[in-house]
């Protein structure tokens, strides 16, 4: 299963030329991560209140096309790895507000590693069984 959300590129995402300024993509990806966690029943603000977080410790991103002010986009989130305390979270941004399997052009692809950890010191701890079970349907397996 893949989680998807639709967004519109806003003025504050863009540089003076009306093109998304690359750091703004990371805000969009982070918002998608928060929406995904809320969707599976683990809102990030509640985890933080409980003393836990999922900081990104590694991220690799390919910028494959421009997004412009006013564009409709779709952001997809999936899990590529589910370890003891770490997980791989993958993102894709497609144009035209189309899901990844439709006609929208791929604009960005990103792979990240998150670590479930105790806050504020960031010590990694085992991902709770309930959270692991909620993420499992989004784990993408390759043949």
C-alpha positions as CSV (number, residue, x, y, z in Angstrom):
1,X,0.0,0.0,0.0
2,X,1.1,3.6,-0.7
3,X,0.0,6.7,1.2
4,X,-0.7,9.7,-1.1
5,X,-1.7,13.3,-0.5
6,X,-2.5,16.1,-2.9
7,X,-1.0,19.6,-2.5
8,X,-0.8,22.8,-4.4
9,X,2.5,24.7,-4.8
10,X,2.1,28.0,-2.9
11,X,3.9,31.3,-3.3
12,X,6.0,30.7,-0.2
13,X,7.5,27.5,-1.7
14,X,8.9,29.4,-4.7
15,X,11.9,31.5,-5.6
16,X,11.5,34.8,-7.5
17,X,11.3,32.9,-10.8
18,X,8.2,31.1,-9.5
19,X,10.0,27.7,-9.2
20,X,10.0,25.7,-6.0
21,X,13.2,26.5,-4.1
22,X,14.8,23.1,-3.4
23,X,14.8,23.3,0.4
24,X,11.0,23.9,0.3
25,X,10.7,20.3,-1.1
26,X,11.9,19.1,2.3
27,X,9.2,21.0,4.1
28,X,6.7,19.3,1.8
29,X,8.2,15.8,2.5
30,X,8.2,16.5,6.2
31,X,4.5,17.4,6.1
32,X,3.8,14.2,4.1
33,X,5.6,12.3,6.8
34,X,3.4,13.9,9.5
35,X,0.3,13.3,7.5
36,X,1.3,9.6,7.0
37,X,1.9,9.1,10.7
38,X,-1.4,10.7,11.6
39,X,-3.1,8.6,9.0
40,X,-1.8,5.3,10.6
41,X,-2.9,6.5,14.0
42,X,0.4,7.9,15.4
43,X,0.3,11.7,15.1
44,X,3.8,13.1,15.4
45,X,2.8,15.7,17.9
46,X,1.4,13.0,20.2
47,X,4.6,10.9,19.9
48,X,6.6,14.0,20.8
49,X,4.3,14.7,23.8
50,X,5.0,11.1,24.8
51,X,8.8,11.6,24.6
52,X,9.5,9.9,21.3
53,X,10.3,11.0,17.8
54,X,11.3,9.9,14.3
55,X,14.2,12.1,13.2
56,X,15.6,11.7,9.8
57,X,19.3,10.6,10.0
58,X,19.9,10.2,6.2
59,X,18.1,11.4,3.1
60,X,19.0,11.1,-0.6
61,X,16.9,13.1,-3.1
62,X,16.8,13.3,-6.9
63,X,15.2,16.4,-8.3
64,X,13.8,15.2,-11.6
65,X,11.7,18.2,-12.8
66,X,10.6,21.6,-11.8
67,X,7.4,22.4,-9.9
68,X,6.0,25.9,-10.3
69,X,3.7,28.2,-8.3
70,X,0.1,27.0,-8.7
71,X,1.0,23.4,-9.7
72,X,-1.1,20.6,-8.3
73,X,1.2,17.8,-7.0
74,X,0.8,14.4,-5.3
75,X,3.2,13.2,-2.7
76,X,3.4,9.5,-2.1
77,X,4.9,7.9,1.0
78,X,5.9,4.2,1.4
79,X,8.1,2.2,3.7
80,X,11.2,0.5,2.2
81,X,12.7,-1.0,5.4
82,X,11.4,-1.7,8.8
83,X,14.2,-2.5,11.2
84,X,14.5,-2.7,15.0
85,X,14.7,1.1,15.6
86,X,15.1,2.4,12.1
87,X,12.9,2.6,9.0
88,X,13.3,3.5,5.4
89,X,10.7,6.0,4.2
90,X,10.5,6.7,0.5
91,X,8.8,9.7,-1.2
92,X,7.8,10.6,-4.7
93,X,6.3,13.9,-6.0
94,X,4.3,13.8,-9.2
95,X,2.9,16.7,-11.1
96,X,-0.7,17.2,-12.0
97,X,-2.1,16.0,-8.7
98,X,-1.9,12.5,-10.1
99,X,-1.1,9.4,-8.0
100,X,2.2,7.6,-8.8
101,X,0.5,5.1,-11.1
102,X,-1.3,7.7,-13.2
103,X,0.0,10.0,-15.9
104,X,1.6,12.7,-13.7
105,X,5.3,13.2,-14.4
106,X,7.7,12.3,-11.6
107,X,9.3,15.5,-10.3
108,X,11.2,14.2,-7.2
109,X,12.2,10.9,-5.6
110,X,13.7,10.7,-2.1
111,X,14.8,7.9,0.2
112,X,15.3,8.6,3.9
113,X,16.2,6.7,7.0
114,X,14.4,7.6,10.2
115,X,15.2,6.4,13.7
116,X,12.6,5.9,16.4
117,X,14.2,7.5,19.4
118,X,13.7,8.9,22.9
119,X,13.5,12.7,23.0
120,X,15.3,15.0,23.6
121,X,18.6,13.0,23.6
122,X,17.8,11.0,20.4
123,X,18.8,7.6,21.8
124,X,17.4,4.9,19.4
125,X,14.9,2.5,20.8
126,X,12.9,-0.4,19.4
127,X,9.9,0.7,17.3
128,X,6.8,-0.3,19.4
129,X,4.8,-3.3,18.1
130,X,1.7,-1.1,17.5
131,X,3.5,1.4,15.3
132,X,5.3,-1.4,13.5
133,X,2.0,-3.1,12.8
134,X,0.5,0.2,11.5
135,X,3.4,0.7,9.1
136,X,3.6,-2.9,7.8
137,X,0.9,-2.5,5.1
138,X,3.0,0.3,3.6
139,X,6.2,-1.8,3.4
140,X,7.1,-2.3,-0.2
141,X,8.8,-5.6,-1.0
142,X,10.8,-6.2,-4.1
143,X,10.8,-9.6,-5.8
